[in-house]
Structures are given as structure tokens and as C-alpha cells.
Amino acid sequence: MTAKRVVSALSGAILLASTLAGCGSDSGSTGGGETLNVLIGANTIYPEEQRKWFDDISARFERESGATVRFETFATPNDELTKIQTSVLSGQGPDIYAIGTTFTPTVYATGAFLELTPDDWTKLGGRDRFLPATLGISGPDREHEVGVPFTTRPFVMAYNRELLAAAGIDKPAESWDGLREQAKRLTTGGRYGMAVAYADSFDPWKFVWAMSLQAGNPLVSDGKARLDEPTVRDAYRTYLGWLATDRVVDPAAVGWKNAQAIAAFGAGRAAYLPMVSATSKVTLDASAVAGKYGYAVMPTVPPGATARPAGGQDATSILSGDNLVVAKYTKHRDLALVLVKLLTSPDQQRTYYETFGELPTDASAATALQADPALAAMVDSSARSVATPFSGAWSQVQLALVNVVVQSVPGLSAGRVDESRLSTLLAQAQSSAQAALDKAK
């Protein structure tokens, strides 16, 4: 693996010369045992629960193996990408990374992470114990996999049954235009049709990706970016217009993260909560809407259409979740696999679901949850999820999509979507995405 290959695979991230503070893989022993370092996303919805989970995992792992676990968190995709790059270039850092599925192609392209052999899968309890769909983005093919499925997170939308019934709406719309019209009817009396987290750095691009794919425009095709297209423009107009022109979203949502959107829906201040996963269930079941809400798959008919056009995909969600990957530079390969096996074991997967609402990837743990009718839409969406391109450039494409929203949000309070500004931003996103794809070839 050359430095040039690494930089190409992680193009666009900020180059740092220093190593990750406090997470070298050769860290000293604690209580006579070794220490494994794990990088994982910060859980902004359940931060206290996550800290307790960290302690519980480390305590159990120390009892069973004599080694301890030290966790470090990242807060945004940019943060995640920078930390990965820093470790890869320096050859030291976390032993294990819990990364979003869409970032798996990026880490694979570096060549810096462990490709799992049949013997490795055996040490993990067998490849076949995982749900087949969750292995869909573990690597470019079965013989070249780096990602061990940790969580699966198909996206759906929550809806308030009482508010819909009061407005005479019998079921959630199946088209994005229909959802907008329902949201307008539901925006009344201090309540809004939708709760949307415009300032969240993880979710905005997923709306645009889904709408574009449903319209027959994959954002990456044959090594070419297709971001500066009419279907993408329509997707951004729709997403940004909910707040700016349709006014079906609380104006305060311009600064909301995902947790705040969930809280607004849970307080009964919004009728729809699109682009959520089962992680919301823990919060909602303890909220004012407990027993009054349900989940439905998100619309699959793109903006401006009453039926999905020829070539459009029935994409309800990205193939979403988290994978565990092991760094090649680790000095504790076998120990790292022992921890990965623990984290993906049936009992730990059940505990993780009960604590955070993340659906299991272990087949036996997942099967035990299928009887819950509240999860029916999750199961449906999981089956209809579509994987993002397996390209080392995808993380940069994703960041380019998010940047369009980031740069557009400040102007939404003017009550319009600035078409000229949107055109400029899409041209910039197209250029950035194509440059990343060209470098990844």
C-alpha cells in the first residue's frame, strides 16, 4: 500500500501529520492485559447510554479475555474520514473501527484494513450467521470483504396515527408530492406536517439520493458523477422547499440535529418524521406519542411524478448500518477478532437493540424480533434497500451532497430556494464528486 493510494482513496480530507491522540494500537497494558482501541460514532440521541455501554463492554471483555477496551468517538462524517486518513497514513491508531456502511468502500480502497479469510470468519462464528442483506456492502465481492456487519439501519418514516386520522388521512402517501400535500393539511394549530433535521450531517443527502434513484438517476454510474442533473435539482428543491416555501416544517428545524427532530415528533409537534430508523423507537416509546404512532416505508415515487418512471428504482432506503473493520497495522489481530465476535454475538446484539434500537445483523437475534408488528415497516424497507456504489470515492460524493444542504440552509429563512445559488452548488458538487471518482480509478 502506497501513500499515494491512501491519499487518493481518502481524497478531500484534511491531511494531518500527527497521530490520533490517545489511541495508538501499541498502548500499554492495564491490569496485566492488553488494550484494544475502538473508534465509533458518537450517539447523540443516547449519549449517557452509550457511555454506560462502553464501560459494560470493557468490563465484560476484561473478564473474558484479560484485555480492556478503550473507545473513541467521532461526531461527523468529516471527522470520521479525517480520523481514518490520519491513522492510515501514520500506520497507527484504533485497532477496530465501527464505520457507516457507506464508508466501507473508502476504507477498502486504502488497502489498510484486514481482508477477512475463511479462517477469520470461522473465528467470528461463521459468515452464514449474519443476515445476507447486511453483508451486501462488506466488500466488492465475497472473496474480498473487510466489513463485519454490526448493525443494520433501514430507514423509514414515523407517523402520528391520531393526527392523520383527525385530518382525514387514512394512510401515509406513497409519493413525495403526496407527502408534501398531506404535510400541508397537517400543518395547523402550532403543529407541523413534518419534523426534519436540516442541520444533521448524516441524513440530508439520503433524501436526495433516494429521490434521484427513484427517478432513474443513480448519482454514480460507470465512474461518472451525475449530481448536476434535473432529477437531483428537483430532489433538492423538494427537500429544501419543505421548510422554505411549503412551510410544513418548524422554522427552528434549520438548526436541528436528528435527536431534536425525534424529540419534536415525540412531543406531538409534527405528524411525520421521515428518514428515521429503529433507533427512534426507544425514545418514542417513552414519549407523549407512545401507542399513537406507527412506521411506514418512505415514498418511492419521485418528486413531480404520480408513478415511478421507467428505470426508476423502488428504493426505500440506502443499505444502511455499521460495519466493524480491523486495521492491518494492529498488533492484536486475534484479540481484535475476539472483540468483534463478542460485539456481534446474539446476546450483545439483543442488548444493543434494546438500548439503542439498532437492529441486529446476527440472524438468530434478528429472527427473535420479527414478531414485533412495530418493526414490519423496517423489515419491508430492509428488503427494498439499495446499496450505495462500492467505490473508494463514495465518501467524497456523499460529503459533496451534504455540502449543498449546508450551504443552502442559511438562505432558507428568506422563504425561497435560491435557484441561482443551487445551480452553483450543484456544479461545485459535480466537480468535486467527479474529481474523487477519477482519483479512485
C-alpha positions as CSV (number, residue, x, y, z in Angstrom):
1,M,0.0,0.0,0.0
2,T,1.5,3.4,-1.0
3,A,0.9,6.8,0.5
4,K,-0.4,7.9,-2.9
5,R,-3.0,5.1,-2.9
6,V,-4.2,6.1,0.5
7,V,-4.4,9.8,-0.3
8,S,-6.4,9.0,-3.5
9,A,-8.8,6.8,-1.6
10,L,-9.3,9.4,1.1
11,S,-9.2,12.5,-1.2
12,G,-10.6,15.7,0.2
13,A,-10.0,15.0,3.9
14,I,-7.6,17.3,5.8
15,L,-4.1,15.8,5.9
16,L,-2.8,15.6,9.4
17,A,0.8,14.8,10.4
18,S,0.1,13.9,14.0
19,T,-1.2,10.5,15.2
20,L,-4.6,10.1,16.8
21,A,-4.2,11.3,20.4
22,G,-4.6,8.5,23.0
23,C,-5.4,5.7,20.6
24,G,-2.2,4.1,19.5
25,S,-2.5,0.4,18.8
26,D,0.6,-0.4,20.9
27,S,-0.9,1.2,24.1
28,G,0.3,-0.2,27.4
29,S,-1.3,-2.9,29.4
30,T,-3.9,-2.4,32.0
31,G,-4.0,-4.8,34.9
32,G,-1.6,-7.1,33.1
33,G,-3.6,-7.2,30.0
34,E,-3.6,-5.6,26.6
35,T,-5.8,-2.7,25.5
36,L,-7.8,-2.6,22.3
37,N,-8.8,0.8,20.9
38,V,-12.1,1.2,19.1
39,L,-13.3,4.2,17.0
40,I,-17.1,4.5,16.9
41,G,-19.6,7.2,16.1
42,A,-20.9,9.4,19.0
43,N,-24.5,8.5,19.8
44,T,-26.1,12.0,20.0
45,I,-29.6,10.5,20.8
46,Y,-28.4,8.3,23.7
47,P,-25.1,9.7,24.9
48,E,-25.4,8.5,28.5
49,E,-26.5,5.0,27.4
50,Q,-23.5,4.9,25.1
51,R,-21.1,5.8,27.8
52,K,-22.5,3.0,30.0
53,W,-22.3,0.6,27.1
54,F,-18.6,1.4,26.7
55,D,-18.0,0.6,30.3
56,D,-20.0,-2.6,30.2
57,I,-18.3,-3.9,27.1
58,S,-14.8,-3.1,28.5
59,A,-15.6,-4.8,31.8
60,R,-17.0,-7.9,30.2
61,F,-14.1,-8.2,27.7
62,E,-11.6,-7.9,30.6
63,R,-13.4,-10.6,32.5
64,E,-13.4,-12.9,29.5
65,S,-10.0,-12.1,27.9
66,G,-7.9,-10.2,30.4
67,A,-7.8,-7.2,28.0
68,T,-9.6,-3.9,28.2
69,V,-11.3,-1.8,25.5
70,R,-10.9,1.9,25.1
71,F,-13.4,3.8,22.9
72,E,-13.0,7.0,21.0
73,T,-15.9,8.7,19.2
74,F,-16.3,10.8,16.0
75,A,-19.1,13.3,15.6
76,T,-19.5,13.9,11.8
77,P,-18.6,12.2,8.5
78,N,-15.8,14.7,8.0
79,D,-14.5,13.8,11.4
80,E,-14.8,10.1,10.6
81,L,-12.9,10.5,7.3
82,T,-10.1,12.6,8.8
83,K,-9.6,10.1,11.6
84,I,-9.4,7.2,9.2
85,Q,-6.9,9.0,7.0
86,T,-4.7,10.1,9.9
87,S,-4.4,6.5,11.1
88,V,-3.8,5.0,7.7
89,L,-1.1,7.5,6.8
90,S,0.6,7.2,10.2
91,G,0.2,3.4,10.5
92,Q,-1.1,3.6,14.0
93,G,-4.4,4.4,15.6
94,P,-7.6,2.4,16.5
95,D,-7.4,-1.4,16.2
96,I,-11.1,-1.6,15.3
97,Y,-13.4,0.9,13.5
98,A,-17.1,0.9,13.6
99,I,-17.9,2.7,10.3
100,G,-21.0,3.5,8.4
101,T,-21.7,1.1,5.6
102,T,-21.4,3.9,3.0
103,F,-17.8,4.5,4.2
104,T,-16.8,0.8,3.8
105,P,-15.7,1.2,0.1
106,T,-13.5,4.0,1.2
107,V,-11.6,2.0,3.8
108,Y,-11.4,-0.9,1.5
109,A,-9.8,1.2,-1.2
110,T,-7.0,2.1,1.1
111,G,-5.8,-1.5,1.4
112,A,-5.1,-0.7,5.0
113,F,-7.8,-3.0,6.6
114,L,-7.9,-6.7,7.2
115,E,-9.5,-8.7,4.3
116,L,-11.3,-11.5,6.1
117,T,-10.2,-15.0,5.3
118,P,-12.4,-18.1,5.7
119,D,-10.4,-18.8,8.9
120,D,-11.2,-15.3,10.2
121,W,-14.9,-15.8,9.5
122,T,-14.7,-19.1,11.5
123,K,-13.2,-17.3,14.4
124,L,-16.1,-14.8,14.2
125,G,-18.6,-17.7,14.5
126,G,-19.2,-18.1,10.8
127,R,-20.2,-15.8,7.9
128,D,-23.5,-17.6,7.5
129,R,-24.8,-16.5,10.9
130,F,-25.3,-12.9,9.6
131,L,-28.3,-11.7,7.7
132,P,-27.4,-12.0,3.9
133,A,-28.6,-8.4,3.2
134,T,-26.2,-7.0,5.8
135,L,-23.2,-8.4,4.0
136,G,-24.1,-6.5,0.9
137,I,-21.5,-3.8,1.3
138,S,-18.8,-5.7,3.3
139,G,-16.6,-5.7,0.2
140,P,-16.7,-5.7,-3.6
141,D,-17.3,-9.4,-3.6
142,R,-17.4,-12.4,-1.2
143,E,-13.7,-13.1,-1.6
144,H,-12.7,-9.5,-0.7
145,E,-14.6,-8.5,2.4
146,V,-13.3,-6.2,5.2
147,G,-16.6,-5.3,7.0
148,V,-18.2,-7.4,9.6
149,P,-21.9,-6.4,9.9
150,F,-22.5,-4.8,13.4
151,T,-25.9,-3.0,13.0
152,T,-28.5,-2.7,10.2
153,R,-30.4,0.5,9.9
154,P,-33.1,0.6,7.2
155,F,-34.8,3.9,7.0
156,V,-38.5,4.5,7.3
157,M,-40.8,7.3,8.4
158,A,-42.8,7.5,11.6
159,Y,-46.3,9.0,11.6
160,N,-48.7,10.1,14.2
161,R,-51.9,8.0,13.7
162,E,-54.1,10.3,15.7
163,L,-53.1,13.4,13.7
164,L,-53.5,11.7,10.4
165,A,-57.0,10.4,11.4
166,A,-58.1,13.9,12.6
167,A,-57.1,15.3,9.2
168,G,-59.0,12.6,7.4
169,I,-55.8,10.9,6.0
170,D,-56.2,7.1,6.0
171,K,-52.5,6.2,5.2
172,P,-49.2,7.8,4.5
173,A,-48.6,8.9,0.9
174,E,-46.6,6.8,-1.5
175,S,-45.2,9.7,-3.5
176,W,-43.1,12.6,-2.3
177,D,-45.6,15.1,-3.8
178,G,-48.4,13.3,-2.0
179,L,-46.5,13.5,1.3
180,R,-46.0,17.2,0.8
181,E,-49.7,17.8,0.3
182,Q,-50.5,15.7,3.3
183,A,-48.0,17.7,5.3
184,K,-49.7,20.9,4.3
185,R,-53.0,19.6,5.6
186,L,-51.4,18.5,8.8
187,T,-49.7,21.9,9.4
188,T,-52.1,23.6,11.7
189,G,-52.6,24.8,15.3
190,G,-48.9,25.1,16.1
191,R,-48.2,21.6,14.7
192,Y,-46.3,20.9,11.6
193,G,-46.6,18.3,8.9
194,M,-43.0,17.0,9.2
195,A,-40.1,17.1,11.6
196,V,-36.8,17.3,9.5
197,A,-33.3,17.7,10.8
198,Y,-31.7,20.2,8.4
199,A,-28.5,20.7,10.3
200,D,-27.8,16.9,10.7
201,S,-24.7,16.0,8.8
202,F,-25.7,12.4,8.2
203,D,-29.2,12.4,6.8
204,P,-29.9,15.2,4.3
205,W,-28.1,13.5,1.4
206,K,-30.1,10.3,1.8
207,F,-33.3,12.2,0.8
208,V,-31.6,13.4,-2.4
209,W,-30.1,10.0,-3.1
210,A,-33.4,8.2,-2.8
211,M,-35.4,10.7,-4.8
212,S,-32.8,10.7,-7.6
213,L,-32.6,6.9,-7.7
214,Q,-36.4,6.6,-7.8
215,A,-36.4,9.0,-10.8
216,G,-33.9,6.7,-12.6
217,N,-30.8,8.7,-12.0
218,P,-28.1,6.9,-10.0
219,L,-25.8,9.5,-8.6
220,V,-22.8,7.5,-9.8
221,S,-22.8,5.4,-12.9
222,D,-19.9,3.8,-14.8
223,G,-17.4,6.0,-13.0
224,K,-19.3,9.2,-13.8
225,A,-20.9,11.5,-11.3
226,R,-24.5,12.6,-12.1
227,L,-25.1,15.3,-9.4
228,D,-25.8,18.2,-11.7
229,E,-28.9,16.7,-13.2
230,P,-32.6,17.9,-13.3
231,T,-33.7,15.0,-11.1
232,V,-31.1,16.0,-8.4
233,R,-32.2,19.6,-8.7
234,D,-35.8,18.6,-8.2
235,A,-34.8,16.5,-5.2
236,Y,-33.1,19.4,-3.5
237,R,-36.0,21.8,-4.3
238,T,-38.3,19.3,-2.7
239,Y,-36.2,18.8,0.4
240,L,-35.3,22.4,0.9
241,G,-38.8,23.6,0.0
242,W,-40.5,21.8,2.9
243,L,-39.0,24.4,5.1
244,A,-38.5,27.4,2.8
245,T,-41.7,27.5,0.7
246,D,-44.1,24.8,1.8
247,R,-43.6,25.8,5.4
248,V,-44.6,22.3,6.6
249,V,-41.5,22.2,8.9
250,D,-40.9,24.2,12.1
251,P,-38.6,27.1,11.1
252,A,-36.4,26.1,14.1
253,A,-35.6,22.9,12.2
254,V,-33.0,24.8,10.3
255,G,-30.7,24.2,13.2
256,W,-32.0,20.7,14.3
257,K,-29.9,17.6,14.5
258,N,-31.7,14.2,14.3
259,A,-32.3,14.0,18.0
260,Q,-34.2,17.3,18.0
261,A,-36.4,16.2,15.1
262,I,-37.2,12.9,17.0
263,A,-38.0,15.0,20.2
264,A,-40.4,17.3,18.3
265,F,-42.2,14.3,16.8
266,G,-42.3,12.6,20.2
267,A,-43.8,15.7,21.8
268,G,-46.7,15.6,19.2
269,R,-45.5,18.7,17.4
270,A,-45.2,17.0,14.0
271,A,-47.3,14.4,12.1
272,Y,-44.4,12.8,10.1
273,L,-40.8,12.0,10.9
274,P,-39.1,10.9,7.7
275,M,-35.7,9.2,7.4
276,V,-35.5,7.5,10.8
277,S,-34.6,4.0,11.8
278,A,-35.5,1.7,14.6
279,T,-33.2,3.8,16.8
280,S,-36.1,6.2,17.3
281,K,-38.3,3.6,18.8
282,V,-36.6,3.6,22.2
283,T,-37.3,7.4,22.5
284,L,-40.8,7.4,21.0
285,D,-42.0,4.5,23.3
286,A,-41.2,6.7,26.2
287,S,-42.7,9.9,24.7
288,A,-46.1,11.6,24.5
289,V,-46.8,9.7,21.3
290,A,-46.3,6.2,22.8
291,G,-49.0,4.0,21.4
292,K,-50.1,6.6,18.9
293,Y,-47.5,6.3,16.2
294,G,-46.5,3.8,13.6
295,Y,-43.8,3.3,11.0
296,A,-44.2,3.2,7.2
297,V,-41.8,2.9,4.3
298,M,-40.9,6.2,2.8
299,P,-42.4,7.3,-0.6
300,T,-40.9,5.6,-3.6
301,V,-42.4,7.9,-6.3
302,P,-40.0,10.8,-7.1
303,P,-40.9,14.5,-7.0
304,G,-43.1,15.7,-9.9
305,A,-44.5,12.2,-10.7
306,T,-47.5,10.2,-9.8
307,A,-45.9,6.9,-10.7
308,R,-42.3,5.7,-10.7
309,P,-40.8,6.2,-14.2
310,A,-39.3,3.5,-16.3
311,G,-35.8,2.9,-14.9
312,G,-36.7,4.3,-11.5
313,Q,-35.8,2.0,-8.6
314,D,-38.1,1.0,-5.7
315,A,-35.5,2.4,-3.2
316,T,-37.0,2.8,0.2
317,S,-33.6,3.3,2.0
318,I,-29.9,3.1,1.5
319,L,-28.4,-0.2,2.6
320,S,-27.5,1.3,5.9
321,G,-25.9,0.3,9.2
322,D,-22.4,-0.1,10.6
323,N,-19.6,-2.5,9.8
324,L,-16.7,-3.4,12.1
325,V,-13.3,-3.3,10.3
326,V,-9.9,-4.2,11.7
327,A,-6.8,-2.2,10.9
328,K,-3.9,-4.2,9.3
329,Y,-1.4,-2.3,11.5
330,T,-2.9,-3.7,14.7
331,K,-0.6,-5.6,16.9
332,H,-3.6,-7.5,18.3
333,R,-5.2,-9.1,15.3
334,D,-6.6,-12.2,17.0
335,L,-7.7,-10.3,20.1
336,A,-9.5,-7.8,17.8
337,L,-11.4,-10.6,16.2
338,V,-12.4,-11.9,19.6
339,L,-13.9,-8.5,20.4
340,V,-15.7,-8.3,17.1
341,K,-17.2,-11.7,17.8
342,L,-18.4,-10.5,21.2
343,L,-19.9,-7.3,19.7
344,T,-21.8,-9.3,17.1
345,S,-22.9,-12.2,19.3
346,P,-26.6,-12.8,19.7
347,D,-26.8,-11.7,23.3
348,Q,-24.9,-8.5,22.7
349,Q,-26.9,-7.7,19.5
350,R,-30.1,-8.1,21.5
351,T,-28.7,-5.8,24.3
352,Y,-27.6,-3.2,21.7
353,Y,-31.1,-3.2,20.1
354,E,-32.8,-2.9,23.5
355,T,-30.6,0.0,24.4
356,F,-30.2,1.9,21.2
357,G,-32.8,0.5,18.8
358,E,-30.2,-0.7,16.3
359,L,-31.4,-3.8,14.5
360,P,-29.3,-6.9,14.8
361,T,-27.2,-8.3,12.0
362,D,-26.9,-11.7,13.6
363,A,-29.7,-13.8,12.0
364,S,-30.8,-15.5,15.2
365,A,-31.1,-12.2,17.1
366,A,-32.9,-10.6,14.2
367,T,-35.4,-13.5,13.9
368,A,-36.4,-13.1,17.5
369,L,-37.6,-9.5,16.7
370,Q,-39.6,-10.3,13.6
371,A,-42.8,-11.0,15.7
372,D,-42.9,-7.3,16.7
373,P,-45.5,-5.6,14.4
374,A,-43.9,-2.3,15.0
375,L,-40.9,-3.5,13.1
376,A,-42.8,-4.6,10.0
377,A,-42.0,-1.5,8.0
378,M,-38.3,-1.9,9.0
379,V,-38.3,-5.4,7.6
380,D,-40.0,-4.3,4.4
381,S,-37.6,-1.4,4.0
382,S,-34.6,-3.6,4.6
383,A,-35.7,-5.9,1.8
384,R,-36.1,-3.0,-0.6
385,S,-32.9,-1.1,0.4
386,V,-30.4,-0.3,-2.3
387,A,-26.6,-0.2,-1.7
388,T,-24.7,2.9,-2.5
389,P,-21.9,2.4,-5.1
390,F,-18.9,0.4,-3.9
391,S,-16.3,3.0,-4.7
392,G,-13.5,4.4,-2.7
393,A,-14.7,7.8,-3.8
394,W,-18.2,7.4,-2.4
395,S,-17.4,9.2,0.9
396,Q,-16.4,12.3,-1.1
397,V,-19.6,12.1,-3.2
398,Q,-21.6,11.8,0.0
399,L,-19.9,14.8,1.5
400,A,-20.4,16.9,-1.7
401,L,-24.2,16.1,-1.4
402,V,-24.3,17.2,2.2
403,N,-22.4,20.4,1.4
404,V,-25.1,21.5,-0.9
405,V,-27.6,21.4,2.0
406,V,-25.1,23.0,4.4
407,Q,-24.5,25.9,2.0
408,S,-28.3,26.3,1.3
409,V,-29.7,26.2,4.8
410,P,-28.7,29.8,5.8
411,G,-30.9,31.2,3.0
412,L,-34.0,29.2,3.7
413,S,-35.3,31.8,6.2
414,A,-35.9,34.1,3.1
415,G,-38.8,31.9,2.2
416,R,-37.4,30.6,-1.1
417,V,-35.0,28.2,-2.6
418,D,-32.3,30.3,-4.4
419,E,-32.2,28.7,-7.8
420,S,-29.0,30.5,-8.9
421,R,-27.3,29.5,-5.7
422,L,-28.5,25.9,-6.0
423,S,-27.2,25.8,-9.6
424,T,-23.7,26.9,-8.5
425,L,-23.6,24.5,-5.6
426,L,-24.6,21.5,-7.8
427,A,-22.0,22.4,-10.3
428,Q,-19.4,22.5,-7.5
429,A,-20.7,19.2,-6.1
430,Q,-20.5,17.6,-9.6
431,S,-16.9,18.8,-10.0
432,S,-15.8,17.6,-6.5
433,A,-17.5,14.2,-6.9
434,Q,-16.1,13.6,-10.4
435,A,-12.6,14.5,-9.2
436,A,-12.9,12.0,-6.4
437,L,-14.1,9.3,-8.8
438,D,-11.3,10.0,-11.2
439,K,-8.7,9.7,-8.4
440,A,-10.2,6.4,-7.2
441,K,-9.9,4.7,-10.6
